[in-house]
Amino acid sequence: MEILTGKKVFIVKAMLGVTKGIIGVFDNQEAAERYAEEKYRVWTDDNNFTWAENKTAQTVNIKNENQETQLKGHLIISQYNVRSK
């Protein structure tokens, strides 16, 4: 029988075009949000972006000087309860 441990894990997922996957796993929400912010800033060169508090999904529009096309996607933070057997 699985038992809830009271702990939570926060998974940062990225979906860019047709590519999607997990890019980070954290044990606290603030660390997950800061990581998602940093990834967004790197991908878009937007150094003023901040993650909206308690908002799990953010739309990402990426267009760099070296890139002619714009890649649309999402950054998502999902929260899961940790279980043990």
C-alpha positions, 0 to 999 in steps of 0.5 A: 500500500502506498503512503503519502509522505507529505513531501512534494516534488516539482517538475519543470517541463518544456515543450518547444515546438514538437519537442517536449521533455523534463528539464528539471526536478526540484524539492521546492517550488521557488527553486523550480520557478527560478530554474524556469526563469533562467531557462526562459532568459537564456532562450529568449535573451529577455533578462527582465522575465520573472515567473508569475507566482503560483502560475504553473504554465508560461508561454515561451516565444523564442526569437534570437538574433541568430534565429529567423523563425520564432519557436513557440512553446511552454514552460510548465511546473507540475507538482506531485506528492511523494509516495512510499511503499 
